[in-house]
Amino acid sequence: MLKVGIDIGGTKIAGGVVDAEGRIVEKLRVATPTDTASLADAVVDMARHFAQNHEVAAVGVAAAGFIDRDRAVVLHAPNIAWRDEPIKAALASRIDVPVTIENDANAAGWGEFRFGAGRHVDNMTMLTMGTGVGGAVVIDGTLLVGGHGIAGELGHIRFIRDGRPCGCGQNGCLEQYASGRALQREAQEIAEDETGIGAGLAELRRETGGLKGPAISRLVLAGDAGAIEAIRRVATALGEACGGFQAVLDPELFVIGGGVAGLGEDLLVPMREAYRTALPGYGERPVAEFAIAQLGNDAGLIGVADLAEVA
């Protein structure tokens, strides 16, 4: 049975035809329109295109934002002008097969749980280190949705009281200390020590005019002390938070995704150490494993295709 998964991002819409084993049969990518009407048109056009070439049983659509418990209305989307948008009804009226809506982080987490790094466990927590920190929680094989449909927003736990302001309107959220953007901020701070530990980062900043995540990662792999310190800081923040998540969610596995996750063990080693120091009862209880996500940028479209409900 084939299903379509469509993952709406801030700059691009990625879609694919996915089989029952999580394999992508056909894939497309288009730019995300700036107005909501054109965005809906783009999703419908992509779904219809796939249906012309394949026998599609259902369509799943993933988007960033708060989605109600019935998975019908986008309550708020940070990168799209959707507020209380009845997106399921709008799409279903124009697509000939059943349509399912899901949060993008949940979709990516489900993809990893079903077909990626988490496929051998029943309880998994995924954290993605991108511009912010996304989260998805699977408990006893079921995706956690919550009473209002908004569970799993792990990047917005209060990590530091009266800490850095966050785009959600609060202060001190985890994503201000453990995201790709936080990595850039830490690198900028370390680069001020131009004759000491920050020499390599300072030179990179002079050469390129800034400090972007991929360039910082290359310095980490090259053994630069300042870049290693920057990644240690964000890894420590996320690892400490995972100690708290363990106390509440008790996952068997933490899966780490997003661009920063490309550093692999350079990220996971300090994260595991911070997790151990923050875990209640460490040494007297089972602990979780840590793994890097395996599906990359395809996790969302694979996951939401799998979640799509057939008639």
Residue pairs with C-beta under 8 A, 6 or more apart in sequence:
1 19
1 20
1 57
1 310
2 17
2 18
2 19
2 25
2 54
2 55
2 56
2 57
3 17
3 18
3 56
3 57
3 58
3 59
3 60
3 305
3 306
3 308
3 310
4 15
4 16
4 17
4 18
4 46
4 47
4 50
4 51
4 56
4 58
4 59
4 60
4 305
4 308
5 15
5 16
5 18
5 59
5 60
5 62
5 107
5 300
5 301
5 302
5 303
5 304
5 305
5 306
5 308
6 13
6 14
6 15
6 43
6 46
6 47
6 59
6 60
6 61
6 62
6 301
6 304
7 13
7 14
7 15
7 62
7 104
7 107
7 300
7 301
7 304
8 32
8 39
8 43
8 61
8 62
8 63
8 64
8 80
8 104
9 32
9 64
9 79
9 104
10 32
10 64
10 79
10 80
11 31
11 32
12 29
12 30
12 31
12 32
13 29
13 30
13 31
13 32
13 39
13 42
13 43
13 46
14 27
14 28
14 29
14 297
14 298
14 300
14 301
15 27
15 28
15 29
15 46
15 47
15 50
15 301
16 24
16 25
16 26
16 27
16 28
16 298
16 301
16 302
16 305
17 24
17 25
17 26
17 27
17 50
17 53
17 54
17 56
17 305
18 24
18 25
18 301
18 302
18 305
18 306
19 25
21 115
22 111
22 114
22 115
22 302
22 306
24 298
24 301
24 302
25 54
26 50
26 53
26 54
27 298
27 301
28 46
28 49
28 50
30 42
30 46
32 39
32 42
32 80
33 39
33 41
33 42
35 81
36 80
36 81
36 82
36 85
39 80
40 87
40 90
40 91
43 61
43 91
44 91
44 94
44 95
47 56
47 59
47 91
47 95
48 95
50 56
51 96
51 97
56 97
57 97
57 98
57 308
57 310
57 311
58 97
58 98
58 99
58 100
58 308
58 309
58 310
58 311
59 91
59 95
59 97
59 98
59 99
59 100
59 308
60 99
60 100
60 101
60 102
60 107
60 304
60 305
60 306
60 307
60 308
61 87
61 91
61 99
61 100
61 101
61 102
61 304
62 101
62 102
62 103
62 104
62 106
62 107
62 108
62 300
62 301
62 303
62 304
63 74
63 77
63 80
63 82
63 87
63 101
63 103
63 104
64 77
64 78
64 79
64 80
64 103
64 104
64 105
65 74
65 75
65 76
65 77
65 78
65 80
65 82
65 103
66 74
66 75
66 76
66 77
66 103
66 149
66 150
67 73
67 74
67 75
67 101
67 102
67 103
67 149
67 150
68 75
68 148
68 149
69 145
69 146
69 147
69 148
69 149
70 149
71 88
71 100
71 101
71 102
71 149
72 86
72 87
72 88
72 89
72 101
73 84
73 85
73 86
73 87
73 88
74 80
74 82
74 83
74 84
74 85
74 87
74 101
75 83
75 84
75 149
75 150
76 82
76 83
77 83
77 85
78 167
87 101
88 99
88 100
88 101
91 99
91 101
92 98
92 99
97 310
97 311
98 308
98 309
98 310
98 311
99 308
100 304
100 307
100 308
100 309
102 110
102 303
102 304
102 307
103 152
104 134
104 300
105 126
105 128
105 134
105 135
105 136
105 152
106 136
106 143
106 145
106 152
106 303
107 136
107 299
107 300
107 301
107 303
107 304
107 307
108 126
108 128
108 134
108 136
108 257
108 293
108 295
108 299
108 300
108 303
109 124
109 126
109 135
109 136
109 137
109 138
109 143
109 152
109 255
109 299
109 303
110 136
110 138
110 143
110 303
110 304
110 306
110 307
111 295
111 298
111 299
111 300
111 301
111 302
111 303
111 304
111 306
112 118
112 119
112 124
112 126
112 255
112 257
112 293
112 294
112 295
112 299
112 303
113 119
113 121
113 124
113 126
113 138
113 143
113 303
114 302
114 303
114 306
115 295
115 302
115 306
116 255
116 293
116 294
116 295
116 299
117 253
117 255
117 291
117 292
117 293
117 294
118 124
118 126
118 138
118 253
118 255
118 291
121 251
121 252
121 253
122 138
122 140
122 141
122 252
123 138
123 139
123 140
123 249
123 250
123 251
123 252
123 253
124 137
124 138
124 251
124 252
124 253
124 254
124 255
125 135
125 136
125 137
125 138
125 154
125 242
125 245
125 249
125 251
125 253
125 254
125 255
125 288
126 134
126 135
126 136
126 137
126 254
126 255
126 256
126 257
126 293
127 133
127 134
127 135
127 154
127 155
127 238
127 242
127 254
127 255
127 256
127 257
128 134
128 135
128 256
128 257
128 258
128 261
128 293
129 178
129 179
129 180
129 183
129 234
129 238
129 256
129 257
129 258
129 259
129 260
129 261
130 179
130 180
130 258
130 259
130 260
131 179
131 180
131 181
132 155
132 167
132 175
132 179
132 181
133 154
133 155
133 174
133 175
133 178
133 179
133 238
134 154
134 155
134 257
134 258
135 152
135 153
135 154
135 155
136 143
136 144
136 152
137 143
137 144
137 151
137 152
137 154
137 249
137 251
138 144
138 251
139 249
143 307
144 151
144 152
145 151
146 152
154 174
154 241
154 245
155 173
155 174
155 175
155 178
155 179
156 166
156 168
156 170
156 173
156 174
156 175
157 173
157 174
157 241
157 244
158 170
158 171
158 172
158 173
159 172
159 173
159 174
159 176
159 177
159 178
159 237
159 241
160 171
160 172
160 176
160 177
161 172
162 171
162 172
163 171
163 172
163 173
163 176
163 177
164 171
164 172
164 173
164 176
164 177
165 171
165 176
166 172
166 173
166 175
166 176
174 237
174 238
174 241
175 181
175 182
176 182
177 233
177 234
177 237
178 234
178 235
178 237
178 238
178 241
179 234
179 258
179 260
180 213
180 258
180 259
180 260
182 234
182 237
183 213
183 216
183 230
183 231
183 234
183 260
184 211
184 212
184 213
184 216
186 229
186 230
186 233
186 234
187 201
187 211
187 216
187 226
187 227
187 230
188 201
188 205
188 211
190 197
190 198
190 201
190 226
190 229
190 230
191 198
191 201
191 202
191 204
191 205
191 211
191 226
192 198
192 202
193 199
193 202
193 226
194 202
197 225
197 226
197 229
198 226
199 226
200 219
200 224
200 225
200 226
200 227
201 211
201 216
201 219
201 224
201 226
201 227
201 230
202 226
204 211
204 215
204 216
204 219
205 211
208 215
213 259
213 260
214 259
216 227
216 230
216 231
217 227
217 231
217 259
217 260
217 262
217 263
219 226
219 227
220 227
220 228
220 230
220 231
220 263
220 266
221 263
221 266
228 266
231 260
231 263
231 266
231 267
231 270
232 270
234 260
235 267
235 268
235 269
235 270
235 271
235 274
236 270
236 271
236 273
236 274
237 274
238 256
238 271
238 274
239 270
239 271
239 272
239 273
239 274
239 275
239 278
240 274
240 275
240 277
240 278
241 278
242 254
242 271
242 274
242 275
242 278
242 288
242 290
243 274
243 275
243 276
243 277
243 278
243 279
243 280
244 278
245 251
245 254
246 275
246 279
246 280
246 287
246 288
247 279
247 280
251 288
252 288
252 289
253 288
253 289
253 290
253 291
254 275
254 288
254 289
254 290
254 291
255 291
255 292
255 293
256 267
256 268
256 271
256 290
256 291
256 292
256 293
257 292
257 293
257 299
258 293
260 267
261 267
261 292
261 293
262 292
264 292
267 292
268 290
268 292
271 290
272 290
275 287
275 288
275 290
276 282
276 287
279 285
279 287
293 299
295 302
